[in-house]
Amino acid sequence: MDAVNIAELSGNIAVVGYGLAAIGPGIGVGLVVSKTIESIARQPELAGKLQVTMWLGIAFTEALALIGLATPFIFV
């Protein structure tokens, strides 16, 4: 294999790696939102506090996706 083929291969692996890294935050955001909706259904008077906590959870979970996006650029 020459250098061009090796570079193309490592680029393709990085894309697959990011695709796999995006699965975790996607599942995490889904769980955070579903549990928040369930909690609001159980105790509607806490809706404001639960929504703030939900948005914080979503932000922290999406930070994992951004780390997964930046990692191939750092190490390649």
mmJSON file of the N, C-alpha and C atoms, coordinates in Angstrom:
{"data_MODEL":{"atom_site":{
"group_PDB":["ATOM","ATOM","ATOM","ATOM","ATOM","ATOM","ATOM","ATOM","ATOM","ATOM","ATOM","ATOM","ATOM","ATOM","ATOM","ATOM","ATOM","ATOM","ATOM","ATOM","ATOM","ATOM","ATOM","ATOM","ATOM","ATOM","ATOM","ATOM","ATOM","ATOM","ATOM","ATOM","ATOM","ATOM","ATOM","ATOM","ATOM","ATOM","ATOM","ATOM","ATOM","ATOM","ATOM","ATOM","ATOM","ATOM","ATOM","ATOM","ATOM","ATOM","ATOM","ATOM","ATOM","ATOM","ATOM","ATOM","ATOM","ATOM","ATOM","ATOM","ATOM","ATOM","ATOM","ATOM","ATOM","ATOM","ATOM","ATOM","ATOM","ATOM","ATOM","ATOM","ATOM","ATOM","ATOM","ATOM","ATOM","ATOM","ATOM","ATOM","ATOM","ATOM","ATOM","ATOM","ATOM","ATOM","ATOM","ATOM","ATOM","ATOM","ATOM","ATOM","ATOM","ATOM","ATOM","ATOM","ATOM","ATOM","ATOM","ATOM","ATOM","ATOM","ATOM","ATOM","ATOM","ATOM","ATOM","ATOM","ATOM","ATOM","ATOM","ATOM","ATOM","ATOM","ATOM","ATOM","ATOM","ATOM","ATOM","ATOM","ATOM","ATOM","ATOM","ATOM","ATOM","ATOM","ATOM","ATOM","ATOM","ATOM","ATOM","ATOM","ATOM","ATOM","ATOM","ATOM","ATOM","ATOM","ATOM","ATOM","ATOM","ATOM","ATOM","ATOM","ATOM","ATOM","ATOM","ATOM","ATOM","ATOM","ATOM","ATOM","ATOM","ATOM","ATOM","ATOM","ATOM","ATOM","ATOM","ATOM","ATOM","ATOM","ATOM","ATOM","ATOM","ATOM","ATOM","ATOM","ATOM","ATOM","ATOM","ATOM","ATOM","ATOM","ATOM","ATOM","ATOM","ATOM","ATOM","ATOM","ATOM","ATOM","ATOM","ATOM","ATOM","ATOM","ATOM","ATOM","ATOM","ATOM","ATOM","ATOM","ATOM","ATOM","ATOM","ATOM","ATOM","ATOM","ATOM","ATOM","ATOM","ATOM","ATOM","ATOM","ATOM","ATOM","ATOM","ATOM","ATOM","ATOM","ATOM","ATOM","ATOM","ATOM","ATOM","ATOM","ATOM","ATOM","ATOM","ATOM","ATOM","ATOM","ATOM","ATOM","ATOM","ATOM","ATOM","ATOM"],
"id":[1,2,3,4,5,6,7,8,9,10,11,12,13,14,15,16,17,18,19,20,21,22,23,24,25,26,27,28,29,30,31,32,33,34,35,36,37,38,39,40,41,42,43,44,45,46,47,48,49,50,51,52,53,54,55,56,57,58,59,60,61,62,63,64,65,66,67,68,69,70,71,72,73,74,75,76,77,78,79,80,81,82,83,84,85,86,87,88,89,90,91,92,93,94,95,96,97,98,99,100,101,102,103,104,105,106,107,108,109,110,111,112,113,114,115,116,117,118,119,120,121,122,123,124,125,126,127,128,129,130,131,132,133,134,135,136,137,138,139,140,141,142,143,144,145,146,147,148,149,150,151,152,153,154,155,156,157,158,159,160,161,162,163,164,165,166,167,168,169,170,171,172,173,174,175,176,177,178,179,180,181,182,183,184,185,186,187,188,189,190,191,192,193,194,195,196,197,198,199,200,201,202,203,204,205,206,207,208,209,210,211,212,213,214,215,216,217,218,219,220,221,222,223,224,225,226,227,228],
"type_symbol":["N","C","C","N","C","C","N","C","C","N","C","C","N","C","C","N","C","C","N","C","C","N","C","C","N","C","C","N","C","C","N","C","C","N","C","C","N","C","C","N","C","C","N","C","C","N","C","C","N","C","C","N","C","C","N","C","C","N","C","C","N","C","C","N","C","C","N","C","C","N","C","C","N","C","C","N","C","C","N","C","C","N","C","C","N","C","C","N","C","C","N","C","C","N","C","C","N","C","C","N","C","C","N","C","C","N","C","C","N","C","C","N","C","C","N","C","C","N","C","C","N","C","C","N","C","C","N","C","C","N","C","C","N","C","C","N","C","C","N","C","C","N","C","C","N","C","C","N","C","C","N","C","C","N","C","C","N","C","C","N","C","C","N","C","C","N","C","C","N","C","C","N","C","C","N","C","C","N","C","C","N","C","C","N","C","C","N","C","C","N","C","C","N","C","C","N","C","C","N","C","C","N","C","C","N","C","C","N","C","C","N","C","C","N","C","C","N","C","C","N","C","C","N","C","C","N","C","C"],
"label_atom_id":["N","CA","C","N","CA","C","N","CA","C","N","CA","C","N","CA","C","N","CA","C","N","CA","C","N","CA","C","N","CA","C","N","CA","C","N","CA","C","N","CA","C","N","CA","C","N","CA","C","N","CA","C","N","CA","C","N","CA","C","N","CA","C","N","CA","C","N","CA","C","N","CA","C","N","CA","C","N","CA","C","N","CA","C","N","CA","C","N","CA","C","N","CA","C","N","CA","C","N","CA","C","N","CA","C","N","CA","C","N","CA","C","N","CA","C","N","CA","C","N","CA","C","N","CA","C","N","CA","C","N","CA","C","N","CA","C","N","CA","C","N","CA","C","N","CA","C","N","CA","C","N","CA","C","N","CA","C","N","CA","C","N","CA","C","N","CA","C","N","CA","C","N","CA","C","N","CA","C","N","CA","C","N","CA","C","N","CA","C","N","CA","C","N","CA","C","N","CA","C","N","CA","C","N","CA","C","N","CA","C","N","CA","C","N","CA","C","N","CA","C","N","CA","C","N","CA","C","N","CA","C","N","CA","C","N","CA","C","N","CA","C","N","CA","C","N","CA","C","N","CA","C","N","CA","C","N","CA","C","N","CA","C","N","CA","C"],
"label_alt_id":[null,null,null,null,null,null,null,null,null,null,null,null,null,null,null,null,null,null,null,null,null,null,null,null,null,null,null,null,null,null,null,null,null,null,null,null,null,null,null,null,null,null,null,null,null,null,null,null,null,null,null,null,null,null,null,null,null,null,null,null,null,null,null,null,null,null,null,null,null,null,null,null,null,null,null,null,null,null,null,null,null,null,null,null,null,null,null,null,null,null,null,null,null,null,null,null,null,null,null,null,null,null,null,null,null,null,null,null,null,null,null,null,null,null,null,null,null,null,null,null,null,null,null,null,null,null,null,null,null,null,null,null,null,null,null,null,null,null,null,null,null,null,null,null,null,null,null,null,null,null,null,null,null,null,null,null,null,null,null,null,null,null,null,null,null,null,null,null,null,null,null,null,null,null,null,null,null,null,null,null,null,null,null,null,null,null,null,null,null,null,null,null,null,null,null,null,null,null,null,null,null,null,null,null,null,null,null,null,null,null,null,null,null,null,null,null,null,null,null,null,null,null,null,null,null,null,null,null],
"label_comp_id":["MET","MET","MET","ASP","ASP","ASP","ALA","ALA","ALA","VAL","VAL","VAL","ASN","ASN","ASN","ILE","ILE","ILE","ALA","ALA","ALA","GLU","GLU","GLU","LEU","LEU","LEU","SER","SER","SER","GLY","GLY","GLY","ASN","ASN","ASN","ILE","ILE","ILE","ALA","ALA","ALA","VAL","VAL","VAL","VAL","VAL","VAL","GLY","GLY","GLY","TYR","TYR","TYR","GLY","GLY","GLY","LEU","LEU","LEU","ALA","ALA","ALA","ALA","ALA","ALA","ILE","ILE","ILE","GLY","GLY","GLY","PRO","PRO","PRO","GLY","GLY","GLY","ILE","ILE","ILE","GLY","GLY","GLY","VAL","VAL","VAL","GLY","GLY","GLY","LEU","LEU","LEU","VAL","VAL","VAL","VAL","VAL","VAL","SER","SER","SER","LYS","LYS","LYS","THR","THR","THR","ILE","ILE","ILE","GLU","GLU","GLU","SER","SER","SER","ILE","ILE","ILE","ALA","ALA","ALA","ARG","ARG","ARG","GLN","GLN","GLN","PRO","PRO","PRO","GLU","GLU","GLU","LEU","LEU","LEU","ALA","ALA","ALA","GLY","GLY","GLY","LYS","LYS","LYS","LEU","LEU","LEU","GLN","GLN","GLN","VAL","VAL","VAL","THR","THR","THR","MET","MET","MET","TRP","TRP","TRP","LEU","LEU","LEU","GLY","GLY","GLY","ILE","ILE","ILE","ALA","ALA","ALA","PHE","PHE","PHE","THR","THR","THR","GLU","GLU","GLU","ALA","ALA","ALA","LEU","LEU","LEU","ALA","ALA","ALA","LEU","LEU","LEU","ILE","ILE","ILE","GLY","GLY","GLY","LEU","LEU","LEU","ALA","ALA","ALA","THR","THR","THR","PRO","PRO","PRO","PHE","PHE","PHE","ILE","ILE","ILE","PHE","PHE","PHE","VAL","VAL","VAL"],
"label_asym_id":["A","A","A","A","A","A","A","A","A","A","A","A","A","A","A","A","A","A","A","A","A","A","A","A","A","A","A","A","A","A","A","A","A","A","A","A","A","A","A","A","A","A","A","A","A","A","A","A","A","A","A","A","A","A","A","A","A","A","A","A","A","A","A","A","A","A","A","A","A","A","A","A","A","A","A","A","A","A","A","A","A","A","A","A","A","A","A","A","A","A","A","A","A","A","A","A","A","A","A","A","A","A","A","A","A","A","A","A","A","A","A","A","A","A","A","A","A","A","A","A","A","A","A","A","A","A","A","A","A","A","A","A","A","A","A","A","A","A","A","A","A","A","A","A","A","A","A","A","A","A","A","A","A","A","A","A","A","A","A","A","A","A","A","A","A","A","A","A","A","A","A","A","A","A","A","A","A","A","A","A","A","A","A","A","A","A","A","A","A","A","A","A","A","A","A","A","A","A","A","A","A","A","A","A","A","A","A","A","A","A","A","A","A","A","A","A","A","A","A","A","A","A","A","A","A","A","A","A"],
"label_entity_id":["1","1","1","1","1","1","1","1","1","1","1","1","1","1","1","1","1","1","1","1","1","1","1","1","1","1","1","1","1","1","1","1","1","1","1","1","1","1","1","1","1","1","1","1","1","1","1","1","1","1","1","1","1","1","1","1","1","1","1","1","1","1","1","1","1","1","1","1","1","1","1","1","1","1","1","1","1","1","1","1","1","1","1","1","1","1","1","1","1","1","1","1","1","1","1","1","1","1","1","1","1","1","1","1","1","1","1","1","1","1","1","1","1","1","1","1","1","1","1","1","1","1","1","1","1","1","1","1","1","1","1","1","1","1","1","1","1","1","1","1","1","1","1","1","1","1","1","1","1","1","1","1","1","1","1","1","1","1","1","1","1","1","1","1","1","1","1","1","1","1","1","1","1","1","1","1","1","1","1","1","1","1","1","1","1","1","1","1","1","1","1","1","1","1","1","1","1","1","1","1","1","1","1","1","1","1","1","1","1","1","1","1","1","1","1","1","1","1","1","1","1","1","1","1","1","1","1","1"],
"label_seq_id":[1,1,1,2,2,2,3,3,3,4,4,4,5,5,5,6,6,6,7,7,7,8,8,8,9,9,9,10,10,10,11,11,11,12,12,12,13,13,13,14,14,14,15,15,15,16,16,16,17,17,17,18,18,18,19,19,19,20,20,20,21,21,21,22,22,22,23,23,23,24,24,24,25,25,25,26,26,26,27,27,27,28,28,28,29,29,29,30,30,30,31,31,31,32,32,32,33,33,33,34,34,34,35,35,35,36,36,36,37,37,37,38,38,38,39,39,39,40,40,40,41,41,41,42,42,42,43,43,43,44,44,44,45,45,45,46,46,46,47,47,47,48,48,48,49,49,49,50,50,50,51,51,51,52,52,52,53,53,53,54,54,54,55,55,55,56,56,56,57,57,57,58,58,58,59,59,59,60,60,60,61,61,61,62,62,62,63,63,63,64,64,64,65,65,65,66,66,66,67,67,67,68,68,68,69,69,69,70,70,70,71,71,71,72,72,72,73,73,73,74,74,74,75,75,75,76,76,76],
"pdbx_PDB_ins_code":[null,null,null,null,null,null,null,null,null,null,null,null,null,null,null,null,null,null,null,null,null,null,null,null,null,null,null,null,null,null,null,null,null,null,null,null,null,null,null,null,null,null,null,null,null,null,null,null,null,null,null,null,null,null,null,null,null,null,null,null,null,null,null,null,null,null,null,null,null,null,null,null,null,null,null,null,null,null,null,null,null,null,null,null,null,null,null,null,null,null,null,null,null,null,null,null,null,null,null,null,null,null,null,null,null,null,null,null,null,null,null,null,null,null,null,null,null,null,null,null,null,null,null,null,null,null,null,null,null,null,null,null,null,null,null,null,null,null,null,null,null,null,null,null,null,null,null,null,null,null,null,null,null,null,null,null,null,null,null,null,null,null,null,null,null,null,null,null,null,null,null,null,null,null,null,null,null,null,null,null,null,null,null,null,null,null,null,null,null,null,null,null,null,null,null,null,null,null,null,null,null,null,null,null,null,null,null,null,null,null,null,null,null,null,null,null,null,null,null,null,null,null,null,null,null,null,null,null],
"Cartn_x":[0.853,0.0,0.888,0.531,1.289,0.703,1.325,0.944,-0.466,-0.893,-2.226,-3.297,-3.12,-4.099,-4.162,-3.023,-3.014,-3.731,-3.526,-4.213,-5.712,-6.133,-7.564,-8.162,-7.433,-7.917,-8.075,-7.099,-7.201,-8.309,-8.556,-9.663,-11.002,-11.137,-12.381,-12.614,-11.558,-11.693,-12.115,-11.614,-12.004,-13.488,-14.012,-15.432,-16.275,-15.865,-16.578,-16.497,-15.35,-15.187,-16.113,-16.251,-17.17,-18.608,-18.939,-20.291,-20.613,-19.669,-19.872,-19.904,-19.091,-19.072,-20.36,-21.078,-22.325,-23.496,-23.355,-24.443,-24.699,-23.643,-23.784,-24.531,-24.099,-24.842,-26.274,-26.509,-27.878,-28.775,-28.283,-29.043,-29.183,-28.106,-28.141,-29.16,-29.216,-30.194,-31.614,-31.814,-33.133,-33.559,-32.642,-32.962,-33.229,-32.428,-32.618,-33.988,-34.347,-35.637,-36.791,-36.672,-37.772,-37.996,-36.93,-37.088,-37.608,-37.251,-37.786,-39.286,-39.72,-41.155,-41.894,-41.318,-41.934,-42.036,-40.993,-40.996,-42.006,-42.128,-43.104,-44.519,-44.729,-46.051,-46.405,-45.395,-45.643,-45.817,-45.012,-45.079,-45.035,-46.182,-46.213,-45.728,-45.821,-45.39,-43.879,-43.118,-41.662,-41.176,-42.076,-41.729,-40.591,-40.614,-39.572,-38.198,-38.101,-36.807,-36.325,-37.255,-36.867,-36.391,-37.001,-36.58,-35.181,-34.877,-33.526,-32.499,-32.813,-31.908,-31.786,-32.894,-32.859,-31.924,-32.028,-31.172,-29.702,-29.412,-28.019,-27.542,-28.394,-28.035,-27.805,-28.642,-28.468,-27.152,-26.844,-25.599,-24.376,-24.379,-23.239,-23.142,-24.273,-24.271,-23.781,-24.189,-23.73,-22.246,-21.707,-20.269,-19.49,-20.041,-19.386,-19.328,-20.382,-20.383,-19.334,-19.184,-18.17,-16.761,-16.563,-15.258,-14.992,-16.034,-15.877,-15.584,-16.124,-15.857,-14.427,-13.94,-12.618,-11.475,-11.731,-10.675,-9.962,-10.67,-9.93,-9.02,-9.419,-8.59,-7.334,-7.434,-6.284,-5.265,-5.741,-4.838,-4.462,-5.017,-4.669,-3.674],
"Cartn_y":[-1.194,0.0,1.242,2.209,3.444,4.425,5.573,6.546,7.094,7.245,7.788,6.817,5.542,4.551,4.461,4.563,4.524,5.734,6.911,8.116,8.0,7.447,7.274,6.283,5.238,4.24,4.838,5.599,6.188,7.234,7.938,8.89,8.192,7.062,6.302,5.73,5.294,4.755,5.86,7.069,8.185,8.499,8.416,8.673,7.599,6.36,5.274,5.458,5.87,6.109,7.197,8.269,9.324,8.851,8.055,7.508,6.668,5.86,5.064,5.941,6.994,7.892,8.69,8.887,9.653,8.825,7.503,6.646,6.861,6.932,7.082,8.346,9.519,10.731,10.73,10.115,10.037,9.25,8.123,7.323,8.081,8.748,9.491,10.613,11.37,12.469,11.906,10.815,10.19,9.759,9.184,8.762,9.954,11.001,12.188,12.806,12.963,13.578,12.674,11.377,10.484,10.453,10.455,10.438,11.779,12.865,14.166,14.224,13.746,13.727,12.854,11.713,10.826,11.512,12.23,12.92,14.062,14.798,15.889,15.328,14.172,13.547,13.131,12.729,12.3,13.489,14.546,15.716,16.989,17.427,18.6,19.889,19.978,21.215,21.414,20.386,20.502,20.67,20.983,21.035,22.016,23.191,24.188,23.701,23.155,22.659,21.457,20.602,19.422,19.794,20.809,21.216,21.823,22.588,23.154,22.034,21.063,19.927,19.133,19.0,18.276,18.97,20.294,21.007,20.895,20.901,20.702,19.295,18.31,16.948,16.791,17.431,17.375,18.047,19.167,19.875,19.027,18.392,17.555,16.321,15.778,14.608,14.967,16.106,16.535,16.894,17.248,17.502,16.24,15.072,13.826,13.678,14.096,14.027,14.969,16.136,17.077,16.56,15.888,15.274,14.182,13.399,12.37,12.951,14.133,14.781,15.333,15.869,16.498,15.474,14.337,13.359,12.896,12.577,12.162,13.263,14.513,15.605,15.78,15.471,15.632,14.523,13.292,12.15,11.662,12.274,11.825,12.752],
"Cartn_z":[0.0,0.0,0.0,-0.777,-0.783,0.244,0.38,1.409,1.205,-0.04,-0.313,0.175,-0.098,0.342,1.864,2.516,3.982,4.554,3.961,4.431,4.232,3.095,2.855,3.84,4.155,5.094,6.494,6.942,8.279,8.323,7.226,7.179,7.273,6.593,6.654,8.041,8.69,10.044,11.014,10.812,11.677,11.536,10.329,10.103,10.787,10.666,11.338,12.857,13.337,14.77,15.276,14.52,14.954,14.897,13.899,13.824,15.049,15.468,16.683,17.929,17.94,19.099,19.215,18.121,18.154,18.66,18.68,19.143,20.637,21.423,22.878,23.283,22.81,23.157,22.644,21.491,20.981,21.918,22.391,23.35,24.667,25.088,26.347,26.354,25.276,25.192,25.205,24.498,24.501,25.893,26.65,28.017,28.933,28.808,29.651,29.407,28.153,27.825,28.243,28.019,28.384,29.888,30.657,32.114,32.629,31.962,32.359,32.094,30.947,30.641,31.644,31.987,32.969,34.333,34.72,36.01,36.031,34.938,34.875,34.919,34.309,34.36,35.787,36.55,37.935,38.876,38.672,39.541,38.692,38.198,37.302,37.956,39.275,39.946,39.89,39.577,39.475,38.037,37.125,35.698,35.416,36.024,35.772,36.183,37.389,37.869,37.057,36.688,35.918,34.516,33.912,32.578,32.602,33.642,33.749,33.882,34.719,34.891,33.599,32.862,31.594,30.607,30.506,29.547,29.93,31.223,31.654,31.28,31.49,31.124,29.639,28.837,27.386,26.984,27.597,27.262,27.589,28.756,29.121,28.233,27.85,26.982,25.587,25.078,23.758,23.767,24.925,25.013,24.644,24.974,24.586,23.071,22.388,20.922,20.347,20.932,20.443,20.691,21.815,22.076,21.042,20.734,19.713,18.341,18.058,16.781,16.732,17.83,17.84,17.937,18.529,18.766,17.486,16.411,15.203,14.652,14.812,14.309,15.163,16.427,17.326,17.106,16.973,16.945,15.553,14.525,13.171,12.568],
"occupancy":[1.0,1.0,1.0,1.0,1.0,1.0,1.0,1.0,1.0,1.0,1.0,1.0,1.0,1.0,1.0,1.0,1.0,1.0,1.0,1.0,1.0,1.0,1.0,1.0,1.0,1.0,1.0,1.0,1.0,1.0,1.0,1.0,1.0,1.0,1.0,1.0,1.0,1.0,1.0,1.0,1.0,1.0,1.0,1.0,1.0,1.0,1.0,1.0,1.0,1.0,1.0,1.0,1.0,1.0,1.0,1.0,1.0,1.0,1.0,1.0,1.0,1.0,1.0,1.0,1.0,1.0,1.0,1.0,1.0,1.0,1.0,1.0,1.0,1.0,1.0,1.0,1.0,1.0,1.0,1.0,1.0,1.0,1.0,1.0,1.0,1.0,1.0,1.0,1.0,1.0,1.0,1.0,1.0,1.0,1.0,1.0,1.0,1.0,1.0,1.0,1.0,1.0,1.0,1.0,1.0,1.0,1.0,1.0,1.0,1.0,1.0,1.0,1.0,1.0,1.0,1.0,1.0,1.0,1.0,1.0,1.0,1.0,1.0,1.0,1.0,1.0,1.0,1.0,1.0,1.0,1.0,1.0,1.0,1.0,1.0,1.0,1.0,1.0,1.0,1.0,1.0,1.0,1.0,1.0,1.0,1.0,1.0,1.0,1.0,1.0,1.0,1.0,1.0,1.0,1.0,1.0,1.0,1.0,1.0,1.0,1.0,1.0,1.0,1.0,1.0,1.0,1.0,1.0,1.0,1.0,1.0,1.0,1.0,1.0,1.0,1.0,1.0,1.0,1.0,1.0,1.0,1.0,1.0,1.0,1.0,1.0,1.0,1.0,1.0,1.0,1.0,1.0,1.0,1.0,1.0,1.0,1.0,1.0,1.0,1.0,1.0,1.0,1.0,1.0,1.0,1.0,1.0,1.0,1.0,1.0,1.0,1.0,1.0,1.0,1.0,1.0,1.0,1.0,1.0,1.0,1.0,1.0,1.0,1.0,1.0,1.0,1.0,1.0],
"B_iso_or_equiv":[0.0,0.0,0.0,0.0,0.0,0.0,0.0,0.0,0.0,0.0,0.0,0.0,0.0,0.0,0.0,0.0,0.0,0.0,0.0,0.0,0.0,0.0,0.0,0.0,0.0,0.0,0.0,0.0,0.0,0.0,0.0,0.0,0.0,0.0,0.0,0.0,0.0,0.0,0.0,0.0,0.0,0.0,0.0,0.0,0.0,0.0,0.0,0.0,0.0,0.0,0.0,0.0,0.0,0.0,0.0,0.0,0.0,0.0,0.0,0.0,0.0,0.0,0.0,0.0,0.0,0.0,0.0,0.0,0.0,0.0,0.0,0.0,0.0,0.0,0.0,0.0,0.0,0.0,0.0,0.0,0.0,0.0,0.0,0.0,0.0,0.0,0.0,0.0,0.0,0.0,0.0,0.0,0.0,0.0,0.0,0.0,0.0,0.0,0.0,0.0,0.0,0.0,0.0,0.0,0.0,0.0,0.0,0.0,0.0,0.0,0.0,0.0,0.0,0.0,0.0,0.0,0.0,0.0,0.0,0.0,0.0,0.0,0.0,0.0,0.0,0.0,0.0,0.0,0.0,0.0,0.0,0.0,0.0,0.0,0.0,0.0,0.0,0.0,0.0,0.0,0.0,0.0,0.0,0.0,0.0,0.0,0.0,0.0,0.0,0.0,0.0,0.0,0.0,0.0,0.0,0.0,0.0,0.0,0.0,0.0,0.0,0.0,0.0,0.0,0.0,0.0,0.0,0.0,0.0,0.0,0.0,0.0,0.0,0.0,0.0,0.0,0.0,0.0,0.0,0.0,0.0,0.0,0.0,0.0,0.0,0.0,0.0,0.0,0.0,0.0,0.0,0.0,0.0,0.0,0.0,0.0,0.0,0.0,0.0,0.0,0.0,0.0,0.0,0.0,0.0,0.0,0.0,0.0,0.0,0.0,0.0,0.0,0.0,0.0,0.0,0.0,0.0,0.0,0.0,0.0,0.0,0.0,0.0,0.0,0.0,0.0,0.0,0.0],
"pdbx_formal_charge":[null,null,null,null,null,null,null,null,null,null,null,null,null,null,null,null,null,null,null,null,null,null,null,null,null,null,null,null,null,null,null,null,null,null,null,null,null,null,null,null,null,null,null,null,null,null,null,null,null,null,null,null,null,null,null,null,null,null,null,null,null,null,null,null,null,null,null,null,null,null,null,null,null,null,null,null,null,null,null,null,null,null,null,null,null,null,null,null,null,null,null,null,null,null,null,null,null,null,null,null,null,null,null,null,null,null,null,null,null,null,null,null,null,null,null,null,null,null,null,null,null,null,null,null,null,null,null,null,null,null,null,null,null,null,null,null,null,null,null,null,null,null,null,null,null,null,null,null,null,null,null,null,null,null,null,null,null,null,null,null,null,null,null,null,null,null,null,null,null,null,null,null,null,null,null,null,null,null,null,null,null,null,null,null,null,null,null,null,null,null,null,null,null,null,null,null,null,null,null,null,null,null,null,null,null,null,null,null,null,null,null,null,null,null,null,null,null,null,null,null,null,null,null,null,null,null,null,null],
"auth_seq_id":[1,1,1,2,2,2,3,3,3,4,4,4,5,5,5,6,6,6,7,7,7,8,8,8,9,9,9,10,10,10,11,11,11,12,12,12,13,13,13,14,14,14,15,15,15,16,16,16,17,17,17,18,18,18,19,19,19,20,20,20,21,21,21,22,22,22,23,23,23,24,24,24,25,25,25,26,26,26,27,27,27,28,28,28,29,29,29,30,30,30,31,31,31,32,32,32,33,33,33,34,34,34,35,35,35,36,36,36,37,37,37,38,38,38,39,39,39,40,40,40,41,41,41,42,42,42,43,43,43,44,44,44,45,45,45,46,46,46,47,47,47,48,48,48,49,49,49,50,50,50,51,51,51,52,52,52,53,53,53,54,54,54,55,55,55,56,56,56,57,57,57,58,58,58,59,59,59,60,60,60,61,61,61,62,62,62,63,63,63,64,64,64,65,65,65,66,66,66,67,67,67,68,68,68,69,69,69,70,70,70,71,71,71,72,72,72,73,73,73,74,74,74,75,75,75,76,76,76],
"auth_comp_id":["MET","MET","MET","ASP","ASP","ASP","ALA","ALA","ALA","VAL","VAL","VAL","ASN","ASN","ASN","ILE","ILE","ILE","ALA","ALA","ALA","GLU","GLU","GLU","LEU","LEU","LEU","SER","SER","SER","GLY","GLY","GLY","ASN","ASN","ASN","ILE","ILE","ILE","ALA","ALA","ALA","VAL","VAL","VAL","VAL","VAL","VAL","GLY","GLY","GLY","TYR","TYR","TYR","GLY","GLY","GLY","LEU","LEU","LEU","ALA","ALA","ALA","ALA","ALA","ALA","ILE","ILE","ILE","GLY","GLY","GLY","PRO","PRO","PRO","GLY","GLY","GLY","ILE","ILE","ILE","GLY","GLY","GLY","VAL","VAL","VAL","GLY","GLY","GLY","LEU","LEU","LEU","VAL","VAL","VAL","VAL","VAL","VAL","SER","SER","SER","LYS","LYS","LYS","THR","THR","THR","ILE","ILE","ILE","GLU","GLU","GLU","SER","SER","SER","ILE","ILE","ILE","ALA","ALA","ALA","ARG","ARG","ARG","GLN","GLN","GLN","PRO","PRO","PRO","GLU","GLU","GLU","LEU","LEU","LEU","ALA","ALA","ALA","GLY","GLY","GLY","LYS","LYS","LYS","LEU","LEU","LEU","GLN","GLN","GLN","VAL","VAL","VAL","THR","THR","THR","MET","MET","MET","TRP","TRP","TRP","LEU","LEU","LEU","GLY","GLY","GLY","ILE","ILE","ILE","ALA","ALA","ALA","PHE","PHE","PHE","THR","THR","THR","GLU","GLU","GLU","ALA","ALA","ALA","LEU","LEU","LEU","ALA","ALA","ALA","LEU","LEU","LEU","ILE","ILE","ILE","GLY","GLY","GLY","LEU","LEU","LEU","ALA","ALA","ALA","THR","THR","THR","PRO","PRO","PRO","PHE","PHE","PHE","ILE","ILE","ILE","PHE","PHE","PHE","VAL","VAL","VAL"],
"auth_asym_id":["A","A","A","A","A","A","A","A","A","A","A","A","A","A","A","A","A","A","A","A","A","A","A","A","A","A","A","A","A","A","A","A","A","A","A","A","A","A","A","A","A","A","A","A","A","A","A","A","A","A","A","A","A","A","A","A","A","A","A","A","A","A","A","A","A","A","A","A","A","A","A","A","A","A","A","A","A","A","A","A","A","A","A","A","A","A","A","A","A","A","A","A","A","A","A","A","A","A","A","A","A","A","A","A","A","A","A","A","A","A","A","A","A","A","A","A","A","A","A","A","A","A","A","A","A","A","A","A","A","A","A","A","A","A","A","A","A","A","A","A","A","A","A","A","A","A","A","A","A","A","A","A","A","A","A","A","A","A","A","A","A","A","A","A","A","A","A","A","A","A","A","A","A","A","A","A","A","A","A","A","A","A","A","A","A","A","A","A","A","A","A","A","A","A","A","A","A","A","A","A","A","A","A","A","A","A","A","A","A","A","A","A","A","A","A","A","A","A","A","A","A","A","A","A","A","A","A","A"],
"auth_atom_id":["N","CA","C","N","CA","C","N","CA","C","N","CA","C","N","CA","C","N","CA","C","N","CA","C","N","CA","C","N","CA","C","N","CA","C","N","CA","C","N","CA","C","N","CA","C","N","CA","C","N","CA","C","N","CA","C","N","CA","C","N","CA","C","N","CA","C","N","CA","C","N","CA","C","N","CA","C","N","CA","C","N","CA","C","N","CA","C","N","CA","C","N","CA","C","N","CA","C","N","CA","C","N","CA","C","N","CA","C","N","CA","C","N","CA","C","N","CA","C","N","CA","C","N","CA","C","N","CA","C","N","CA","C","N","CA","C","N","CA","C","N","CA","C","N","CA","C","N","CA","C","N","CA","C","N","CA","C","N","CA","C","N","CA","C","N","CA","C","N","CA","C","N","CA","C","N","CA","C","N","CA","C","N","CA","C","N","CA","C","N","CA","C","N","CA","C","N","CA","C","N","CA","C","N","CA","C","N","CA","C","N","CA","C","N","CA","C","N","CA","C","N","CA","C","N","CA","C","N","CA","C","N","CA","C","N","CA","C","N","CA","C","N","CA","C","N","CA","C","N","CA","C","N","CA","C","N","CA","C","N","CA","C","N","CA","C"],
"pdbx_PDB_model_num":[1,1,1,1,1,1,1,1,1,1,1,1,1,1,1,1,1,1,1,1,1,1,1,1,1,1,1,1,1,1,1,1,1,1,1,1,1,1,1,1,1,1,1,1,1,1,1,1,1,1,1,1,1,1,1,1,1,1,1,1,1,1,1,1,1,1,1,1,1,1,1,1,1,1,1,1,1,1,1,1,1,1,1,1,1,1,1,1,1,1,1,1,1,1,1,1,1,1,1,1,1,1,1,1,1,1,1,1,1,1,1,1,1,1,1,1,1,1,1,1,1,1,1,1,1,1,1,1,1,1,1,1,1,1,1,1,1,1,1,1,1,1,1,1,1,1,1,1,1,1,1,1,1,1,1,1,1,1,1,1,1,1,1,1,1,1,1,1,1,1,1,1,1,1,1,1,1,1,1,1,1,1,1,1,1,1,1,1,1,1,1,1,1,1,1,1,1,1,1,1,1,1,1,1,1,1,1,1,1,1,1,1,1,1,1,1,1,1,1,1,1,1,1,1,1,1,1,1]
}}}
